[in-house]
Amino acid sequence: MKKLMTLILAGIMAMSIAGCGGTEGTVDENGTAEVTSTESDWEYVSDKGEMVIGMTLFAPMNYKEGDELVGFETEFAEAVCEKIGITPTFQEIDWNSKEIELDSKNIDCIWNGMTITPELQENMSVTMPYMTNKQVMITKAENAGKYAESVDGASVVAENGSAGNELITTDEFFANANCTPVDSQAKALMDVEAGTSDIAVVDYVLSIGSIGEGTEYDDLVVIESREFGEEQYGAAFRKGSDITEKVNAAMQELAADGTLNEIAAKYKLDKMLIVE
């Protein structure tokens, strides 16, 4: 009888929800009412005439050359937006607040070397993965041997809200290090260069062309002896967004016609692509 009453009440709740504009209700096998949005995210974005893309500045993904925004993610997003017939607008955000920015509609998309995690997939609509990545430790060349086997006592920085910050706060390898979140991956590199931190944990893609000979960080190196697990990049939209499917299709078209590989090769990232 109790279960029957639960199902009846849940059914009434679901009917009530369905009667409200913009939402619909369903009932799971346990009699729990679930709410999902019926608003079309695509209609919302296309009515505006633009898709606001949240990002942070870090090479080679999104960065400035003079006043011009360039980078792999910049060109990739622009190519996808052209395919689906929408104008991209890039907006710099606090990476640690990316989900809040998305849900509040300050931005419509997160597209900036975002590592796909189960938590993000639970809270957002995430595209197919398009590129591999990993976290790496960067330090001054003179200290590479010192921190190859242990970082105990070292000062370690990573971008707040990033996969790097998740790593340094959960991996036992960093248990006895002094770990601090910073505003951006670029700031993490600056801290190591300035000597205020010993190690920066950042995306591998950031190290490509950003450190070593011929760069402004010519005395910084990747600690090659320590490897962490492979990651995958994706872009994200609001939970239940109907834009994701359109973007996935555009990504596959750009991969098939060679455009994506051409963009990636320009930034030395072509070997990391995984879109087919």
Backbone torsions as a table, in degrees:
resi	resn	phi	psi	omega
1	MET	NA	-42.4	-179.1
2	LYS	-61.0	-42.9	-179.6
3	LYS	-66.8	-36.7	178.8
4	LEU	-62.9	-43.4	179.2
5	MET	-64.3	-38.4	178.8
6	THR	-61.2	-43.8	-179.5
7	LEU	-66.0	-39.4	179.1
8	ILE	-64.4	-46.5	179.8
9	LEU	-63.4	-40.6	179.0
10	ALA	-64.3	-37.9	178.6
11	GLY	-64.9	-41.9	177.4
12	ILE	-62.1	-41.9	179.1
13	MET	-62.3	-43.8	-179.2
14	ALA	-63.7	-39.7	178.5
15	MET	-65.3	-38.3	178.5
16	SER	-64.6	-42.7	178.9
17	ILE	-61.6	-44.8	-177.5
18	ALA	-63.2	-25.6	-179.5
19	GLY	-77.3	-12.2	-179.7
20	CYS	-87.1	138.8	-179.5
21	GLY	-62.2	135.2	172.9
22	GLY	88.2	-2.8	178.7
23	THR	-136.9	161.3	173.5
24	GLU	-140.0	157.8	-177.0
25	GLY	-119.1	149.3	173.2
26	THR	-135.3	162.7	179.3
27	VAL	-124.1	127.2	-179.3
28	ASP	-83.0	-177.7	-174.3
29	GLU	-67.2	-17.2	178.1
30	ASN	-93.4	3.8	178.9
31	GLY	82.4	19.0	-179.6
32	THR	-94.2	129.2	179.0
33	ALA	-78.0	133.3	178.5
34	GLU	-118.8	143.6	-178.8
35	VAL	-112.3	131.1	174.7
36	THR	-131.2	148.6	-178.6
37	SER	-82.4	140.0	176.6
38	THR	-105.7	0.4	178.7
39	GLU	-67.8	135.7	179.0
40	SER	-82.6	116.3	177.8
41	ASP	-66.1	-34.9	179.2
42	TRP	-63.9	-43.0	178.3
43	GLU	-62.9	-40.7	178.9
44	TYR	-60.2	-47.0	-177.6
45	VAL	-71.1	-45.4	-177.8
46	SER	-67.5	-31.3	176.0
47	ASP	-64.8	-34.7	176.4
48	LYS	-72.0	-29.6	-177.2
49	GLY	86.7	5.7	179.9
50	GLU	-151.9	155.9	172.6
51	MET	-117.0	116.5	-178.6
52	VAL	-83.6	118.0	-174.7
53	ILE	-104.8	117.6	178.5
54	GLY	-81.0	134.5	-178.4
55	MET	-157.3	166.7	170.1
56	THR	-117.1	162.7	-179.4
57	LEU	-89.6	111.5	169.2
58	PHE	-157.4	131.6	179.6
59	ALA	-75.6	145.9	4.6
60	PRO	-97.7	21.2	-172.9
61	MET	-86.1	-59.8	174.9
62	ASN	-139.4	116.9	-179.6
63	TYR	-156.2	168.0	-175.3
64	LYS	-101.4	136.2	165.9
65	GLU	-116.6	99.8	-169.9
66	GLY	69.4	-125.4	177.3
67	ASP	-95.7	-2.1	-175.3
68	GLU	-92.6	132.1	174.9
69	LEU	-84.3	123.3	-178.6
70	VAL	-129.9	-173.2	177.1
71	GLY	120.2	163.1	-178.3
72	PHE	-59.0	-51.6	-177.8
73	GLU	-64.5	-35.9	178.3
74	THR	-59.9	-51.7	-177.7
75	GLU	-69.7	-35.7	179.2
76	PHE	-64.6	-47.9	179.8
77	ALA	-63.1	-40.5	178.5
78	GLU	-61.9	-41.9	-179.8
79	ALA	-65.8	-40.8	177.9
80	VAL	-65.2	-44.6	-179.6
81	CYS	-62.5	-35.8	176.1
82	GLU	-63.8	-39.6	179.6
83	LYS	-63.1	-39.8	-174.9
84	ILE	-95.8	0.9	172.6
85	GLY	77.4	39.6	179.7
86	ILE	-134.4	152.8	179.8
87	THR	-91.8	125.6	177.7
88	PRO	-83.7	139.4	172.1
89	THR	-126.9	122.1	-175.9
90	PHE	-94.3	133.6	-178.0
91	GLN	-131.8	124.7	179.1
92	GLU	-72.8	135.4	-177.7
93	ILE	-131.9	167.1	168.3
94	ASP	-79.9	114.5	-173.7
95	TRP	-59.0	-32.0	-179.4
96	ASN	-69.5	-16.7	-178.5
97	SER	-109.8	18.1	-172.5
98	LYS	-60.0	-38.5	-179.3
99	GLU	-68.9	-38.4	178.2
100	ILE	-64.8	-43.8	179.4
101	GLU	-60.4	-39.2	-178.6
102	LEU	-70.6	-49.5	-176.2
103	ASP	-67.1	-30.1	179.7
104	SER	-83.6	-2.0	179.4
105	LYS	67.5	23.2	168.9
106	ASN	-70.5	-27.8	172.4
107	ILE	-133.5	163.7	179.5
108	ASP	-109.9	-10.8	-171.9
109	CYS	-158.7	147.8	170.6
110	ILE	-113.3	118.5	-175.1
111	TRP	-146.3	90.5	-168.5
112	ASN	-167.5	53.2	-177.9
113	GLY	62.8	48.0	-177.8
114	MET	-89.2	121.0	177.7
115	THR	-73.7	128.6	179.0
116	ILE	-75.8	125.8	177.1
117	THR	-129.4	158.7	176.9
118	PRO	-57.3	-37.0	-179.7
119	GLU	-63.7	-44.6	178.9
120	LEU	-65.3	-38.9	179.1
121	GLN	-66.7	-27.4	177.5
122	GLU	-73.5	-35.3	-172.2
123	ASN	-101.6	-12.6	-177.4
124	MET	-136.3	171.8	171.3
125	SER	-100.1	110.6	-172.6
126	VAL	-105.0	137.5	179.1
127	THR	-68.9	174.2	170.3
128	MET	-60.5	148.5	175.3
129	PRO	-67.2	142.4	-178.7
130	TYR	-125.4	-9.4	-178.0
131	MET	-155.9	145.0	175.1
132	THR	-89.9	159.7	179.0
133	ASN	-157.9	172.2	172.5
134	LYS	-156.0	163.1	175.7
135	GLN	-90.7	140.8	178.4
136	VAL	-132.1	154.8	175.0
137	MET	-96.7	131.0	178.8
138	ILE	-118.6	134.3	-179.9
139	THR	-147.2	177.0	175.3
140	LYS	-71.2	145.6	-175.5
141	ALA	-53.5	-37.3	-177.5
142	GLU	-67.1	-18.1	-177.6
143	ASN	-106.3	1.5	-175.3
144	ALA	-58.6	-43.3	179.0
145	GLY	-69.3	-35.5	-177.9
146	LYS	-62.1	-38.7	-175.5
147	TYR	-104.1	12.3	-177.3
148	ALA	-65.8	-37.4	-175.9
149	GLU	-108.7	-19.5	-178.7
150	SER	-155.0	142.5	175.8
151	VAL	-117.6	18.1	179.2
152	ASP	-56.1	127.4	178.5
153	GLY	83.3	-9.2	-179.0
154	ALA	-79.1	153.8	173.8
155	SER	-92.7	121.7	-174.0
156	VAL	-121.4	133.5	179.6
157	VAL	-124.5	151.6	175.5
158	ALA	-155.2	156.8	-179.2
159	GLU	-64.8	132.2	178.5
160	ASN	-60.7	130.1	179.8
161	GLY	83.6	2.9	-176.4
162	SER	-95.4	170.0	174.8
163	ALA	-63.6	-32.4	177.5
164	GLY	-63.9	-42.2	179.1
165	ASN	-67.5	-37.2	175.4
166	GLU	-60.7	-40.9	-179.2
167	LEU	-64.1	-48.7	-174.6
168	ILE	-71.6	-16.8	179.0
169	THR	-97.5	-6.9	-177.9
170	THR	-124.0	-25.8	-176.1
171	ASP	-82.1	131.5	-178.0
172	GLU	-59.2	-25.2	-179.8
173	PHE	-58.5	-29.1	-177.2
174	PHE	-102.5	10.1	-173.8
175	ALA	-58.4	-34.5	-176.8
176	ASN	-107.9	17.1	174.6
177	ALA	-95.3	163.1	176.6
178	ASN	-96.4	97.2	-171.5
179	CYS	-98.5	134.1	-177.0
180	THR	-137.2	130.7	173.7
181	PRO	-78.2	145.8	176.6
182	VAL	-127.5	173.8	-171.6
183	ASP	-67.0	-30.9	-174.9
184	SER	-157.5	166.3	175.4
185	GLN	-66.9	-35.4	177.3
186	ALA	-60.9	-40.7	178.5
187	LYS	-64.9	-36.4	178.8
188	ALA	-60.9	-44.3	177.5
189	LEU	-64.3	-41.7	-180.0
190	MET	-61.3	-38.9	179.8
191	ASP	-64.2	-40.7	178.7
192	VAL	-68.5	-42.3	178.6
193	GLU	-60.6	-39.4	-178.5
194	ALA	-78.3	-13.5	179.7
195	GLY	86.8	4.8	178.3
196	THR	-80.4	-16.4	172.9
197	SER	-135.7	153.6	-178.1
198	ASP	-88.7	-35.9	-172.7
199	ILE	-139.9	139.3	170.8
200	ALA	-113.6	131.9	174.4
201	VAL	-104.5	114.3	-172.5
202	VAL	-138.7	172.3	175.1
203	ASP	-64.5	140.0	176.7
204	TYR	-56.1	-38.2	-177.8
205	VAL	-60.7	-29.6	178.8
206	LEU	-65.5	-32.8	-177.8
207	SER	-72.5	-21.5	-177.8
208	ILE	-71.5	109.8	177.8
209	GLY	80.3	-2.0	-177.1
210	SER	-103.3	-21.2	179.4
211	ILE	-129.8	163.1	178.1
212	GLY	92.9	-171.8	-174.8
213	GLU	-55.4	132.9	177.9
214	GLY	87.8	1.1	178.7
215	THR	-115.5	173.3	177.7
216	GLU	-73.3	-12.2	176.4
217	TYR	-114.0	57.2	-173.0
218	ASP	-72.2	-11.2	179.2
219	ASP	-103.3	8.6	178.2
220	LEU	-102.3	145.3	-178.6
221	VAL	-139.4	160.2	171.2
222	VAL	-85.1	135.2	174.7
223	ILE	-78.7	95.6	-169.8
224	GLU	-69.5	-23.7	-173.5
225	SER	-73.6	-15.9	-178.6
226	ARG	-113.9	117.5	-179.4
227	GLU	-116.6	142.5	176.8
228	PHE	-115.0	169.8	-172.8
229	GLY	-62.3	153.4	178.4
230	GLU	-70.4	144.7	177.3
231	GLU	-122.2	171.2	176.0
232	GLN	-133.4	142.6	178.8
233	TYR	-93.2	147.3	172.3
234	GLY	-151.8	165.4	172.0
235	ALA	-101.6	159.5	-175.7
236	ALA	-135.5	145.5	177.2
237	PHE	-125.7	176.5	179.5
238	ARG	-61.7	150.2	-179.3
239	LYS	-53.4	128.7	179.3
240	GLY	79.8	7.8	-176.7
241	SER	-63.3	137.8	176.3
242	ASP	-89.3	7.0	174.9
243	ILE	-79.9	-32.1	-174.0
244	THR	-54.4	-44.9	-178.8
245	GLU	-63.1	-39.3	178.3
246	LYS	-64.7	-41.7	-179.7
247	VAL	-67.2	-42.2	177.7
248	ASN	-57.6	-44.2	-179.9
249	ALA	-64.1	-40.8	179.4
250	ALA	-66.1	-39.5	177.7
251	MET	-59.2	-44.6	-179.1
252	GLN	-66.0	-37.5	177.5
253	GLU	-65.0	-42.2	179.9
254	LEU	-67.8	-31.7	176.0
255	ALA	-71.1	-41.6	-176.8
256	ALA	-66.5	-37.3	-177.3
257	ASP	-90.6	3.1	174.8
258	GLY	89.2	-5.9	-178.1
259	THR	-63.3	-43.4	-178.0
260	LEU	-63.2	-43.4	178.7
261	ASN	-63.3	-37.4	179.0
262	GLU	-64.2	-43.0	178.1
263	ILE	-65.3	-45.4	-178.7
264	ALA	-63.3	-40.7	-179.6
265	ALA	-62.3	-34.1	178.8
266	LYS	-58.6	-31.4	-178.3
267	TYR	-110.5	17.1	176.8
268	LYS	61.4	36.7	-178.1
269	LEU	-118.8	5.0	-173.2
270	ASP	-62.1	-30.5	-178.4
271	LYS	-74.7	-8.8	-177.8
272	MET	-101.1	-3.1	180.0
273	LEU	-69.4	145.5	178.7
274	ILE	-133.8	7.4	177.2
275	VAL	-77.0	135.6	178.0
276	GLU	-114.4	NA	NA
